[in-house]
Amino acid sequence: MISRAPLAWSVAGLLAAIALPWYALQEGLDSGAWLGGLWSSEDYASGLAQTIEHGKWWLAPVLVALVICLATALMQTRQRRGTLLLIASAAGLLLFAAQALGIGLRGWSTGWLTTVFGELDSRQVGLGAGGAVVMVALLSLLSIGLALRGGFGGDAFVAGAVTTVAASIVLFTAWPILRILIQAFQDGDGLLAPALLVERLATEKIWSLRCLAGGGRCGVAWNTLFLALGCGIGTTALGLAFALIVTRTSFGFKKTLRVLTVLPIVTPPFVIGLALILVFGRAGVVNQFLEWSMGIEPTRWIYGFQGVFLAQLFAFTPVAFLVLIGVVEGVSPTLEEASQTLRADRWATFTTVSLPLMRPGLANAFLVGFIESIADFGNPIVLGGDYGVLSTEIYFAVVGAQLDYGRAASLALLLLVFALGAFFLQRRVVGTGSYATISGKGDSGLPTPLPALARRAAAWVALPWAAFTLMLYGFAFVGGLVKVWGRDYTPTLDHYTKAFAVERTADGLLWTGAAWNSFWTTLKLAAIAAPLTAALGLIAAWLLVRQRFAGRSALEFATMLSFAVPGTVIGVAYVFAFNVPPIEITGTAMIIVLCFVFRNMPVGVRAGMAAMSQIDRSLDEASLTLRGRAPQTLVYVVLPLLRPAIVGALVYGFVRAVTTVSAVVFLVTAEYELATTYIILRVINGDYGLAIAYSCALIVLMLAVILLIQFAVGDRRLGRRAVALKGGRA
């Protein structure tokens, strides 16, 4: 029997090699200029024409591999078909990668290739539509071959999902990071010198502990570690407090509390620092009031560890809340009722049943908070003062007068070590126990009210923080409605008019505001990136939790790679990797979208893993028993139970795409200017009113999008009874 899937992919790959340009076009594929030159023009030629007509002989083995795959797809024997498909597609991919990396704009990319093969007159630019489709076809054929050989339980969908996730992470995360990290082992001439890594890292500025003896400053490595531990613990505690109040108390303003909880995440990072300076800075409201009322001299206490720590708590608590809200909701009331039936009081039930079942969520929230902290750049650069951390040191190594990429790469490598340590700590805390609380059985238990002590503790922690958040943003909003903060408090809408003016003309509306171009560009790219971020993250989470395959732990850590590296390093890495063949996309919208997707995907992965660990495998097994295939199980069984994680991944993907600064500052162009880079330029020019006005408009936009996402995805229905919790009693 002929297998249709490998036949379809083989035909698709061969058609692309015949009818699409192999290399990238400057004017774009949609121009249509290439249609008349598929054979005659070297710039527009297809893969087959490049091989036969234009002397690109190195493309021939790749096309031969596709022909072999096509012949194999027509074979009748399943086992032999799988073996040949696996061999042919793997060989095709290896040859594809070898020729793409080995030949560049000036012929052979390395000296030893020139020595072996001689001078090469031809050259290669970046891959185009034809090369991309061929690569995808070969990857798909590889996954089908693995499934036919019995890999991944013989399920082609699972094999394809693993191959897609792994290949995308290798291409758009591991490869760019590896390109820049390899410079940690190179000297200024690009020659390998591993001893330089030790020399760059073994300095007092990195490892000094003088602050513990009261005789100086600690090194930036210890500063980063202390700050990250505090941030991880603090954001997890705050996120848990908010999640408990929203799900397990009778608090009357839960929707308002949800909005205040996620408000910092919809804010450009430097706005929080700016607001803290306006309130607590030397000329801030608090210091001015203390000087006026008590004669206390203004201080700069907000600069340093305490200021950065406070700003990071504001910035990253919403991420912990998004990770934890679904986990807290998922704790089974039946298990809590069983504990109380055995005469355990509410406190014992909470500490011995509820909290242990939340352990995956707590560990994942801590991991995300820790990694967010070590990779944070915006808050330390605004509020750090003389409290240096690794991310700012990396930035100054790249953009400062020293321009030392080797030192920046060495410090980035140290950040990866910290992230790896936190990752294994999280794995050890979670362990291999079962945390499933959502199964196929009905669960008619009532949500157990919080014990009085836990309820009061959550309220004492969360409600003052919510009030503080409201006050801070109140000052930020006012800053956009006055002429000049600190000098002229005359109310005005001039800043909003300058940014978002619209004129009605005979030809229709004319968007004359200075901010409209960056606004529409940001909205468009974020809308493209958010669903891709959520989809890839949740599929990766499903694979990591539900499937067993070789290399699963390595894939799990690889999903966190882009999260553990500062945004400035990611931006520079993307420029290094994608400014030259085989993938030339620097200066395009695609590179910005890819940066958004793979920079923000880890939150979707961690939220999905935390929520999925509560869903009993019996649901998957029941679906398989009823002859449901893996895609059907995922769509109709798993995803409806992951609605909180889907909302979290979509919200985070969209919001981070709108508010990110450091990761894209090296990638934007005049054509694709983003909102955050526009705001930064206004801040540099001293136009704080316009910057705050634009930031406030973005906040309103993102709150509207969050509500739209919540409405579109909907709530998770677990079939449990609900009860009004009044005064903490059921």
C-alpha positions in Angstrom: 0.0 0.0 0.0 1.4 3.4 -1.0 1.9 5.8 1.9 0.3 9.2 1.1 2.1 11.4 3.6 5.7 10.7 2.4 4.4 10.8 -1.2 2.9 14.3 -0.6 5.9 15.7 1.1 8.3 14.3 -1.5 6.2 15.8 -4.3 6.0 19.1 -2.5 9.8 19.3 -2.0 10.5 18.4 -5.7 7.9 20.9 -6.9 9.5 23.6 -4.8 12.9 22.7 -6.2 11.5 23.1 -9.7 9.1 26.0 -9.5 10.3 28.3 -6.8 13.5 30.5 -6.5 16.1 28.7 -4.4 17.7 31.8 -3.0 16.1 34.9 -1.3 14.9 37.7 -3.5 15.6 41.4 -2.6 12.2 42.5 -3.9 10.3 39.7 -2.2 8.5 36.6 -3.6 5.2 38.6 -3.9 6.7 40.9 -6.6 6.3 38.2 -9.3 9.5 39.4 -11.0 11.0 35.9 -10.7 8.4 34.1 -12.7 10.2 34.8 -16.0 13.6 33.9 -14.8 13.2 30.5 -13.1 15.6 28.9 -15.5 17.6 31.7 -17.1 18.4 34.1 -14.3 20.9 33.1 -11.6 19.2 35.4 -9.1 15.7 33.9 -9.7 16.5 30.3 -10.7 15.0 27.3 -9.0 17.0 24.6 -7.3 17.0 22.4 -10.4 18.0 25.3 -12.7 20.8 26.4 -10.3 22.2 22.8 -10.4 22.0 22.3 -14.2 22.2 25.7 -15.7 24.2 27.8 -13.2 26.8 25.3 -11.9 25.6 25.0 -8.3 26.6 21.3 -8.3 26.4 21.0 -4.5 22.6 21.2 -4.7 22.4 18.0 -6.7 22.7 15.6 -3.7 19.9 17.3 -1.9 17.6 16.9 -4.9 18.7 13.3 -5.3 17.7 12.6 -1.7 14.2 13.9 -2.5 13.9 11.7 -5.5 14.9 8.7 -3.4 12.2 9.7 -0.8 9.7 9.8 -3.6 10.7 6.4 -4.9 10.6 5.0 -1.3 7.1 6.4 -0.8 5.9 4.2 -3.7 7.2 1.0 -2.1 4.8 -1.5 -0.6 6.8 -2.8 2.4 6.2 -0.6 5.5 9.4 -1.5 7.5 11.7 -1.1 4.6 10.0 2.1 3.5 10.6 3.6 7.0 14.3 2.6 6.9 14.9 4.1 3.5 13.0 7.2 4.2 14.9 7.7 7.4 18.3 7.3 5.7 17.5 9.3 2.6 15.9 12.3 4.5 18.6 12.4 7.1 21.3 12.3 4.5 19.4 15.0 2.6 19.2 17.2 5.7 22.9 16.8 6.5 23.9 17.6 2.9 21.6 20.6 2.9 23.1 21.9 6.1 26.7 21.2 4.9 26.3 23.1 1.6 24.3 26.0 3.2 27.0 26.5 5.9 30.0 25.7 3.8 29.4 28.1 0.9 28.7 31.8 1.5 28.9 35.2 -0.2 32.6 34.7 -1.0 32.7 31.1 -1.9 33.9 28.6 0.7 33.2 29.9 4.2 36.4 28.4 5.8 40.0 28.0 4.8 40.2 24.3 5.1 37.4 23.8 2.6 39.3 25.9 0.1 42.4 23.8 0.8 40.5 20.5 0.2 38.3 21.6 -2.8 40.2 24.5 -4.3 39.0 28.0 -5.1 35.2 28.3 -5.7 34.1 31.0 -8.2 30.4 30.7 -7.3 28.7 32.0 -4.2 25.5 31.6 -2.2 23.2 34.2 -0.8 20.5 33.5 1.8 17.9 30.7 1.3 14.6 31.6 -0.4 11.2 30.0 -0.8 12.4 27.0 -2.7 15.2 26.1 -0.3 12.9 26.6 2.7 10.2 24.4 1.4 12.8 21.7 0.6 14.2 21.9 4.1 10.7 21.6 5.6 9.9 18.6 3.3 13.0 16.8 4.4 12.3 17.4 8.1 8.7 16.1 7.6 10.0 13.0 5.8 12.5 12.4 8.6 9.7 12.4 11.2 7.6 10.0 9.1 10.6 7.7 8.7 11.1 7.7 12.5 7.4 6.9 13.0 7.5 4.1 10.5 10.5 2.6 12.2 8.5 2.5 15.5 9.8 5.7 17.0 7.5 7.7 19.2 5.1 4.8 19.5 4.7 4.8 15.7 2.7 8.0 15.9 3.6 10.3 13.0 2.0 13.3 14.6 4.1 13.0 17.7 7.2 12.4 15.7 6.4 15.5 13.5 5.8 17.6 16.6 9.1 16.6 18.3 11.0 17.2 15.0 9.3 20.6 14.5 9.9 21.9 18.0 13.5 20.5 18.2 14.5 21.9 14.7 13.0 25.3 15.4 14.7 25.6 18.7 18.0 24.5 17.2 17.7 26.9 14.3 16.3 30.0 16.1 17.6 29.6 19.7 20.6 27.3 20.0 22.3 28.3 16.8 22.3 32.1 17.3 23.3 31.7 21.0 26.0 29.3 20.0 27.3 31.7 17.4 27.9 34.4 20.0 28.9 32.2 22.9 31.7 30.6 20.9 33.4 34.0 21.0 34.0 33.4 24.7 36.7 31.0 23.6 38.2 33.2 20.9 40.6 36.0 20.9 40.3 39.3 19.0 41.4 37.6 15.7 38.8 34.8 15.9 41.3 32.1 16.9 40.4 29.6 19.6 42.0 30.4 23.0 40.0 28.6 25.7 42.3 30.0 28.5 40.8 33.5 27.7 37.5 32.3 29.2 39.1 31.7 32.6 40.9 35.0 32.4 37.7 36.9 31.5 35.7 35.4 34.3 38.3 35.2 37.1 38.2 38.9 38.0 37.4 40.6 41.3 34.7 42.7 39.6 32.7 39.4 39.0 33.4 37.4 42.2 34.3 39.9 45.0 32.6 39.3 48.4 33.7 42.5 50.1 30.2 43.6 50.7 29.7 40.8 53.2 32.6 42.2 55.3 31.4 45.7 54.9 34.4 46.8 53.0 33.2 47.4 49.5 31.0 46.0 46.8 30.1 42.4 45.9 30.9 41.2 42.4 28.3 41.3 39.7 27.9 37.5 39.7 26.9 37.5 43.4 24.7 40.6 42.9 22.9 38.8 40.1 22.5 35.6 42.1 21.3 37.4 45.3 18.8 39.5 43.3 17.5 36.5 41.3 16.9 34.4 44.4 15.1 37.3 46.1 13.1 37.9 43.0 12.2 34.3 42.5 11.0 33.8 46.1 9.2 37.2 46.2 7.4 36.9 42.9 6.3 33.3 43.7 4.9 34.4 47.1 3.1 37.4 45.7 1.8 35.4 42.7 0.5 32.7 45.1 -1.1 35.3 47.4 -3.0 36.8 44.5 -4.0 33.4 43.1 -5.4 32.3 46.5 -7.4 35.5 46.9 -8.9 35.3 43.4 -9.8 31.6 43.7 -10.4 30.8 47.3 -11.8 33.9 49.1 -15.0 36.0 48.9 -13.0 39.1 48.0 -15.5 41.4 46.2 -13.2 43.0 43.6 -11.6 39.9 42.1 -11.8 41.2 38.5 -10.2 44.5 39.5 -7.5 42.6 41.4 -6.8 40.5 38.3 -6.4 43.7 36.2 -4.1 45.3 38.8 -2.1 42.0 39.0 -1.4 41.9 35.3 -1.0 45.7 34.9 2.8 45.7 35.3 3.2 43.1 32.6 1.5 45.3 30.1 3.9 48.1 30.8 7.2 48.9 29.0 9.9 47.9 31.6 11.5 51.4 31.9 8.1 52.9 32.8 8.1 51.1 36.1 11.6 52.4 36.8 10.6 55.9 35.8 7.5 55.8 38.0 9.5 54.6 41.0 11.9 57.5 40.4 9.0 60.0 40.2 7.7 58.7 43.5 10.8 57.7 45.5 13.7 59.5 43.7 15.7 62.4 45.1 13.2 64.8 43.6 10.3 62.4 43.9 7.0 63.0 45.7 7.9 61.0 48.8 11.2 62.7 49.4 9.7 66.1 48.8 7.0 65.4 51.3 9.4 64.1 53.9 11.6 67.2 53.5 8.6 69.5 53.7 7.0 67.9 56.7 9.9 66.6 58.7 13.0 68.3 57.4 14.5 65.0 56.3 17.1 65.4 53.6 16.3 63.7 50.2 18.2 60.5 49.6 18.9 58.3 46.7 17.9 55.1 48.4 15.8 53.9 45.5 19.0 53.4 43.4 20.7 50.0 44.0 19.6 46.6 45.1 16.4 47.7 46.8 15.2 49.7 43.8 16.0 47.0 41.2 14.4 44.4 43.5 11.2 46.4 43.9 11.0 47.1 40.2 11.5 43.4 39.4 8.8 42.4 41.9 6.4 44.7 40.1 7.5 43.5 36.6 7.6 39.7 37.2 4.9 39.0 39.8 2.3 38.9 37.0 4.2 36.1 35.3 4.1 34.1 38.5 0.4 34.8 38.9 -0.3 33.6 35.3 1.7 30.4 36.0 0.0 29.8 39.3 -3.7 30.7 38.7 -4.4 27.6 36.7 -2.5 25.4 39.2 -4.5 26.7 42.2 -7.8 26.3 40.4 -6.8 22.8 39.4 -6.4 21.4 43.0 -9.1 18.9 43.5 -11.7 19.8 46.2 -12.4 16.1 46.7 -8.9 15.5 48.0 -9.3 18.4 50.4 -12.7 17.1 51.6 -11.1 13.6 52.1 -8.5 15.2 54.3 -11.1 17.0 56.4 -13.2 13.8 56.6 -10.1 12.2 58.3 -10.4 15.0 60.9 -7.7 17.3 59.6 -8.4 20.9 60.2 -8.3 23.5 57.4 -4.7 24.5 58.1 -3.5 20.9 58.1 -5.4 20.3 54.8 -3.9 23.4 53.2 -0.3 22.6 54.2 -0.4 18.8 53.7 -2.7 18.5 50.7 -3.3 21.7 48.8 0.2 23.2 48.8 2.0 19.9 47.9 -0.3 19.6 44.9 0.7 23.1 43.9 4.4 22.2 44.0 4.9 22.0 40.2 3.4 25.5 39.8 5.4 27.0 42.6 8.6 25.5 41.3 7.9 26.7 37.8 6.9 30.2 39.0 10.2 30.4 40.9 12.2 29.2 37.9 10.6 31.8 35.7 11.1 34.6 38.2 14.7 33.6 38.8 15.5 33.5 35.1 13.6 36.7 34.3 15.6 38.4 37.0 19.1 37.3 35.8 18.1 38.2 32.2 16.5 41.6 33.1 18.2 44.6 31.6 15.7 47.5 31.7 15.3 47.8 35.5 19.0 47.5 36.4 20.0 50.0 33.8 17.5 52.6 35.2 17.7 51.9 38.9 20.9 49.9 39.5 23.1 52.9 40.3 26.4 51.3 41.5 24.7 47.9 42.0 26.0 46.1 38.8 24.6 42.9 37.5 25.7 40.6 34.7 23.1 41.9 32.2 24.3 45.5 32.4 27.9 44.4 32.2 27.1 42.5 29.0 25.4 45.5 27.6 28.3 47.8 28.3 30.7 45.2 26.9 28.8 45.3 23.6 27.9 49.0 23.2 30.6 50.6 25.4 33.9 51.9 24.3 35.6 48.5 24.9 33.4 46.7 22.3 34.5 43.3 23.7 32.3 40.6 22.3 34.4 37.9 24.0 33.8 39.3 27.4 30.1 39.7 26.7 30.0 36.1 25.6 31.8 34.9 28.7 29.4 36.7 31.0 26.4 35.3 29.0 27.9 31.8 29.4 28.0 32.5 33.2 24.3 33.4 33.1 23.5 30.2 31.4 25.3 28.3 34.2 23.1 30.1 36.7 20.0 29.2 34.7 21.1 25.6 34.4 21.5 25.4 38.2 18.0 26.9 38.8 16.6 24.4 36.2 18.0 21.4 37.9 17.0 22.7 41.3 13.4 23.0 40.0 13.5 19.5 38.7 14.8 18.2 42.0 12.0 20.0 44.0 9.2 18.7 41.7 10.7 15.2 41.6 9.0 12.3 39.9 5.8 12.3 42.0 2.3 12.5 40.6 0.4 15.8 41.0 -2.6 14.8 38.9 -5.9 16.2 40.3 -8.0 16.4 37.1 -9.2 13.0 35.9 -12.0 11.5 33.9 -14.0 10.9 37.1 -16.6 13.5 38.2 -15.4 15.8 41.0 -18.3 17.2 42.9 -16.3 18.4 45.9 -16.7 22.0 47.1 -13.7 24.3 47.0 -12.3 24.4 50.6 -12.1 27.9 52.0 -8.6 29.0 53.1 -7.7 28.7 56.7 -7.9 32.0 58.6 -4.2 32.4 58.9 -3.5 31.7 55.2 -6.4 34.0 54.2 -5.1 36.9 56.4 -1.5 36.3 55.2 -2.6 36.4 51.5 -4.6 39.6 52.1 -1.8 41.3 54.1 0.6 40.5 51.2 -1.5 41.0 48.1 -3.9 43.9 48.9 -1.2 46.5 50.0 0.8 45.5 46.9 -2.3 46.1 44.8 -2.8 49.5 46.4 0.8 50.3 45.8 0.5 49.3 42.2 -2.6 51.5 41.8 -0.7 54.5 43.3 2.3 54.0 41.2 0.4 53.8 38.0 -1.7 56.8 39.0 1.4 58.9 39.1 2.5 57.5 35.7 -0.8 58.3 34.1 -0.8 61.9 35.5 2.7 62.3 34.1 1.3 62.2 30.6 -1.4 64.8 31.4 0.8 67.6 32.6 3.1 69.8 30.7 6.4 69.1 32.5 6.6 66.8 35.5 8.3 68.4 38.4 8.2 72.0 36.9 4.9 72.7 35.3 1.8 70.7 36.4 -0.6 72.5 34.1 -3.1 69.9 32.7 -2.8 69.3 29.0 -3.6 66.8 26.3 -0.8 68.0 24.1 1.3 64.9 24.5 -1.5 62.6 23.3 -2.3 65.0 20.4 1.3 65.0 19.3 1.5 61.2 19.4 -2.0 60.2 18.1 -3.4 63.1 16.0 -5.9 62.2 13.3 -7.1 64.6 10.6 -10.1 64.3 8.4 -9.4 65.1 4.8 -11.3 64.8 1.5 -9.5 61.5 0.9 -10.5 60.2 4.3 -8.7 59.9 7.7 -5.1 60.9 7.8 -3.0 59.5 10.7 -0.7 62.4 11.3 0.4 61.6 14.9 4.1 61.0 15.3 3.5 57.6 17.0 1.1 56.0 14.6 3.7 54.3 12.4 5.4 52.5 15.2 2.0 51.8 16.8 0.6 49.9 13.8 3.9 48.1 13.2 4.0 46.9 16.8 0.4 45.8 16.8 0.7 43.9 13.5 3.9 42.0 14.5 2.7 41.3 18.0 -0.6 39.9 16.7 1.4 37.6 14.4 3.9 36.5 17.1 1.5 35.8 20.0 -0.5 32.8 18.6 2.8 31.3 17.2 4.4 31.7 20.7 1.5 30.1 22.5 1.1 27.3 20.0 4.8 26.3 20.0 5.1 26.7 23.7 2.0 24.5 24.6 2.9 21.8 22.0 6.4 21.7 23.5 4.8 21.4 27.0 2.6 18.6 25.9 5.5 16.7 24.4 7.7 17.2 27.5 4.9 16.1 30.0 3.0 13.5 28.0 5.7 11.8 25.8 8.8 9.8 26.5 11.6 10.0 24.1 15.4 10.2 24.1 16.7 13.7 24.7 13.6 14.9 26.4 15.5 16.6 29.3 17.9 18.3 26.8 14.9 19.6 24.8 13.3 20.9 28.1 16.4 22.9 28.9 16.8 24.1 25.4 13.3 25.7 25.6 14.6 27.9 28.4 17.8 28.9 26.6 16.5 32.2 25.1 14.9 33.0 28.5 18.2 32.7 30.4 20.2 35.0 28.1 19.7 38.8 28.4 17.8 40.4 25.6 20.8 42.4 24.4 22.7 39.2 23.9 19.7 37.7 22.0 19.6 40.7 19.8 23.3 40.7 19.0 23.1 36.9 18.5 20.3 37.2 15.9 22.3 39.9 14.0 25.4 37.6 14.0 23.5 34.5 12.9 21.0 36.0 10.4 22.9 38.8 8.7 24.8 36.4 6.5 23.9 33.2 4.6 22.4 30.7 4.8 19.5 32.7 6.5 19.6 36.4 5.7 16.6 38.1 7.3 18.2 41.0 9.2 16.3 44.2 8.6 13.0 42.3 7.9 9.8 41.9 9.9 10.5 38.2 10.0 13.5 38.4 12.3 11.6 40.6 14.8 8.7 38.1 14.8 11.1 35.1 15.3 12.8 37.0 18.1 9.4 37.6 19.8 8.4 33.9 19.4 11.5 32.2 20.7 12.2 34.8 23.4 8.8 34.5 24.9 8.0 30.8 24.3 9.4 29.5 27.6 6.6 31.1 29.7 4.1 29.1 27.6 6.1 26.0 28.1 6.4 26.4 31.9 2.7 27.3 32.3 1.6 24.4 30.1 3.8 22.0 32.0 2.5 23.1 35.4 -1.1 22.9 34.3 -0.6 19.6 32.4 1.0 17.9 35.4 -2.4 18.1 37.1 -4.3 16.3 34.3 -4.4 12.6 34.8 -3.0 10.4 32.1 -6.2 8.3 32.2 -7.9 11.0 30.1 -5.4 10.5 27.3 -5.6 6.7 27.7 -9.4 6.9 27.5 -9.2 8.8 24.3 -6.7 6.3 22.8 -9.0 3.5 23.9 -11.8 5.1 21.9 -9.5 5.2 18.9 -8.7 8.8 19.2 -5.4 9.7 17.7 -2.8 12.0 19.2 -4.0 15.1 17.4 -7.6 14.4 18.5 -6.6 13.8 22.1 -4.6 17.0 22.2 -7.4 19.2 20.6 -10.5 17.7 22.2 -9.2 16.4 25.6 -6.1 18.2 26.7 -6.4 21.8 25.3 -9.9 22.5 26.8 -8.4 21.7 30.2 -5.5 24.0 29.5 -7.5 27.2 29.0 -5.7 29.1 31.9 -2.3 28.2 30.4 -3.5 29.1 26.9 -4.6 32.5 28.2 -1.4 33.0 30.0 0.7 32.0 26.9 -1.3 34.3 24.6 -1.3 37.2 27.0 2.4 36.9 27.7 3.3 36.4 24.0 1.4 39.5 22.9 2.3 41.8 25.8 6.0 40.9 25.7 6.0 41.5 22.0 4.6 45.0 22.6 6.8 45.9 25.6 10.2 44.3 24.9 13.1 46.6 24.5 16.6 45.0 24.8 16.0 42.0 22.5 14.9 44.1 19.5 16.9 47.2 19.9 19.5 45.9 17.5 16.9 44.5 15.1 14.5 47.4 14.3 14.9 49.5 11.2 13.3 52.8 9.9 10.7 50.7 8.1 10.0 48.5 11.1 10.2 50.8 14.1 8.6 49.5 17.3 6.7 51.3 20.0 9.3 50.7 22.7 12.3 51.9 20.6 10.3 55.0 19.7 9.6 55.7 23.4 13.2 55.2 24.4 14.2 57.8 21.8 11.7 60.2 23.3 13.1 59.6 26.8 16.7 60.2 25.5 15.5 63.4 24.0 13.9 64.5 27.4 10.3 64.3 26.1 9.0 62.4 29.1 5.4 63.6 28.6 5.1 62.1 25.2 6.9 58.9 26.3 4.5 58.5 29.3 1.4 59.3 27.1 2.5 56.7 24.5 3.1 54.1 27.3 -0.4 54.8 28.7 -1.9 54.3 25.3 -0.1 50.9 25.0 -1.3 49.9 28.5 -5.0 50.6 27.5 -4.4 48.7 24.2 -3.0 45.6 26.0 -5.7 45.6 28.6 -8.3 45.5 25.8 -6.4 42.7 24.1 -6.2 40.7 27.4 -9.9 40.9 27.8 -10.4 39.9 24.2 -8.2 36.9 24.7 -9.9 35.9 27.9 -13.3 36.1 26.1 -12.2 34.2 23.0 -10.5 31.3 25.0 -13.1 31.2 27.7 -13.0 29.6 31.1 -12.0 26.0 32.0 -15.0 23.8 33.0 -14.0 21.1 35.5 -17.6 20.0 36.4 -17.2 21.0 40.0 -19.8 22.6 42.2 -19.2 26.2 43.1 -20.1 27.8 46.4 -20.0 31.4 47.6 -17.2 31.8 50.1 -18.3 34.3 52.7 -16.0 35.2 55.6 -13.9 32.3 54.8 -16.7 29.8 55.5 -18.4 27.4 53.1 
